[in-house]
Structure formats: C-alpha cells, structure tokens
C-alpha cells in the first residue's frame, strides 16, 4: 500500500540553471548535492512539502543515456490562489501552455515548462485542503 510520494526525479541539462529555477520560482532549497559515478544529483526540499523531494539528475559522462527513459510527465504543485500565482509567475518570465486555467476534476489547473522541458502544473487548492 502506498503511503506517500517520496520524490520525483527530473533529468536536467544544466544543473545550476535548474537549481536556480526551483529555488527562485518555487521556493525549494538544496538539501544535498553530490557526484555519484557518472551522474550529479541534487535533492531539493520545500518547507511546505515535508517528506517530499525533487531529485535533479545530470549526466556527467553519458555512456548509456539515463534520460532515454524520459524527463517526467509532469509535477503538480497545489497553490492557494491560482490566478494570483499565475500573475506572479508571469512577472518572473513563465510562459503558460494555455491562456487561462482549465477546470480539472473539481479544481482549476494550468501547466508550464521548466528549464529542461519538464512539464509543471499548478493546481488550485481544494476548499477542504489546508
């Protein structure tokens, strides 16, 4: 039985740019950065998401491409006020994949891309989700 999501791994083409993106736009912080063989790994944490991390993976010497298995389909973040968050992100240069949010299953959502082509989604918080 699954109890929680622990982390999401994202293949990156520029580690420093990716760290900057996730720190400055989404409020994550580097927990650890290490070289392990032919990959550099960074684990990012967020104060509002205890127990969840984003793992950034950079191939230093790609012998067999780890990234051939895909970047990630998407990573979703719950926000309190979707329209306000969209305005804030647009000010920071984010280009959304649609002009306006769509109505998902019971709440509004919108997607945009991260620096490595990964699809990120903002999901408006449910009224009973706090």
Secondary structure as GFF3:
##gff-version 3
##sequence-region A 1 130
A	DSSP	beta_strand	7	11	.	.	.	ID=ss1
A	DSSP	alpha_helix	15	24	.	.	.	ID=ss2
A	DSSP	beta_strand	29	36	.	.	.	ID=ss3
A	DSSP	beta_strand	39	45	.	.	.	ID=ss4
A	DSSP	beta_strand	53	59	.	.	.	ID=ss5
A	DSSP	three_ten_helix	66	69	.	.	.	ID=ss6
A	DSSP	beta_strand	75	79	.	.	.	ID=ss7
A	DSSP	alpha_helix	82	91	.	.	.	ID=ss8
A	DSSP	beta_strand	102	103	.	.	.	ID=ss9
A	DSSP	beta_strand	108	113	.	.	.	ID=ss10
A	DSSP	beta_strand	119	124	.	.	.	ID=ss11
###
